[in-house]
């Protein structure tokens, strides 16, 4: 199973959201230019920005530990 980066998952959630980027900007306070750069892969977001976007989109970010190479094999 191919792993997907958190930022890619968040971009996909924004693209498929029932909210426009304008509404997300108003709800999160993340500058429209910053959000645009993030969506085009030209810039990142702070952890606070990620939290605010996740909240606005109704997402829960959950950290899961990935198995390391060789783990679970004999």
N, C-alpha and C positions, 0 to 999 in steps of 0.2 A: 504494500500500500504506500503510495507516494505521500510524503509529508508536505503540508502546505504551511507557509510562513503565516504568522499571526497577522502581519500587515496585509498580506494578500487576502486572507479571510475577511478582514475588516473592510477592505476595498470592495469585495464582492457583496458584503452585507449592505454597504452604503449604496452600491449600484442597484440592488434589488429592494431597497427600503421603500416604504410608502411615503417617505418624506423627501423633499427636495434638498439639495445642498444648501439652498438659502435658508430653509427651515432649520437644518442642522446647525448652520452658522449662528442663527438667532438663539437656538436652544443651548448651544455649547459655548458660545463666545469665541470659538476658534475662527480666526480671520479667514475670510473666503480665499485669499491668495494662498495661505498656508494649506487649507483644505484642498485646493486645486493642485498644488505641487505634490501633496501626498497622494492624491488620486492618480496622478500621472507618473508616480514613482520617482519624482524629482526631489523629494524632501520627506522628512520624517515628522513624527509627532512626539511630544513629550508624553511621559507616562500619565500625567494628569489629563492631557488631551485625549489619550486612548481611553481612559476611564470615563471622561465626559461623553465621548462618542458612543461608547458601549452602553452607557446609561440612556442616552437619547434614543438609541436604536432598540432598547429593551434586551440587550445582550448581557450575558454573564460570562466573564472571562475566567476560565478555570485552568489552572496549571496542572499538567499531568506529566509524570516522569516517563520518559521513553526508555525502553529497554536498551541497554548498551550492547555493543557487538559481542556476540558469544553468550550473552545472558540467556538462559533458558534452553541452551543446547548442551548435549552431553558429549 
